[in-house]
Amino acid sequence: MSKELSVRPYILKFSGVYLIGIIILITGFVVFDLSYSAYASIIVLLGAVLYTTSEFIQDTGRTPVKNEKTKLIWLSFLMSWLMLLLLIVAGILLLGGQQGITDFGNVLSQIGATKLIGGVSVVSLVYLTVMFLGYGKIAKMQYKILRKNGMM
């Protein structure tokens, strides 16, 4: 039986990779004047999860046990939303200042609470699904591939 370990270092790794990925994604959309794609942010999320699971497997020689997997999923989920909110607030303040905050508030009120809650719920469900698969089935696949290729 494997000893359960702290997932904190892996949450920090996830957060760093996710933040860098989202910043690169946003920069790419702005610089190249591209329209936003939700698929691109899901790919960034999946990349951060895959990196984290790879680090976990290489450090421990195993996939996360159930309790570790649960912690990884929920803490990564919370960190991903925190990062997005911080980037939104920073972007609004940097680009628009006080007027930007007012304009953003107006946009949110035009969208309406029901649509906003629905959108956040759908995105949350997709993020949780990606994390559930990434820290579970995909982690097991990564483990098998690493063992097969002698990388562990």
N, C-alpha and C positions, 0 to 999 in steps of 0.2 A: 504494500500500500504506500503510495507516494504521500509525502508530507505536503500539506497545503502551505503555500507561501503567499507573501504580500503581492498584490497585483499593482500596487502603487507605481513602481517603476515602469510597468507596461502601460498604465494609463497615461503617464507623462510622455512616454514614447508615442503613443497613439495621438495625444493632443498636439505634440510638436509636428508630427508628420501631417496630421489633418490640417492644422493651421497653415503650415507652409503650402500645402496643396491647394487650399481654398484661396490663399492670397495669390498664388500663381494663376489659378483659374480666373479669378476676378480681374487680375492684371491683363491676362490674355484676352478676355472679353472686351475690356476697355481699350487696350492698345490696338487690337485688330478690329474693333467696332463690330463684334459678333453679337448675335442675339443669344440670350441666356438659354441654356439647356439644363433641365433637371437631371438628365442622364449624366452630364459631366460631373455634377456634384456627387452623384451616387458612385461614380468611378473613383473619385477622390476618397470618398468614405471607404469604399472597398479596399483601395490601396493602403490606407492607413490601418485597417483591420488586418489585412494580409501581412503587412510589415510587422505589426504587433504580435500576431500569432507566430510568425517566423522567429522573431526574437525570443518569444516565450519557449518555443520548442527547442531552439538551439541552446538556450540557457539551462533548461531543465531536463531535456532529453525525453519529453513527453508532451502530450496535449493537456490543456487545462481540465482539472476535475470539475465536477458539477458546480460546486460552490464557487470556485475560481471563475468558471465560465459565466455564472450569473453575475458576479461582481464586475467582470470585464464588460459584459453587455451593458449593464445599467450605468456604470461609471463612464464608459465611453459615450453612451447616449447622452448623459448629462453634460459631459465635456463638449460634445459636438454642438449641442444647442447653445451652451455658454459661449463657445467660440464664435458661432454665427451671430449671436446677439451683440457680442462685443465688437465684431467687425462692422455690423450694421450701425451701431451707435457711433463708432469711430469714424466711419465713412460719412455719416450725416453731419457730425461735428466738423470734420475736416473740410468737407465740400460745401456745406451750407450754413454752418454756425447755428445761431439761434433761429434764423429764418428756416434753415433746413429742418430743424426739430418741429417747427410749426407746420411746415409743408408735409412732413412725414406723418404727423398727427392727422392732418386733413385727409391724406391718402388712406390711412387706416380707417378713419370714420366713413369714408366713401365706400370702402370695401365692405364694411359691416362686420359685426361680431360673429355672426353665424358662418359666413364665408371664411373669415380669418381662423376661427376655431376648427372648421372643417379642413382647411388647408394645412394647418399645423398638425392636426390629427393624422391626415394622410401621410404627410412627410415623416412624422414620428413612426408610424406603422412601417413604412418602407425602411427607414433607418434601423429600427429594431429588427426587422426581418433580415436585413443585410448583416447586422451584427450577430444575430442568432446563428445564421448559416456560417458566417466567417469564423466565429470562435468555436463552432461545433463541427459540422461536417467538413467544411473546407480545411479547418485545422487538422483534422484526421487525415485528409488527403495529402496535405503538406507534409505531415509526419511520415506517411508511407513513402512519399517521393524522396524526402531527405534521407531516410533509412536505405531505400533502394539504391540511391546514387552514392551511398557511403559518405554523406556530408555530415553525419552525426557519429 
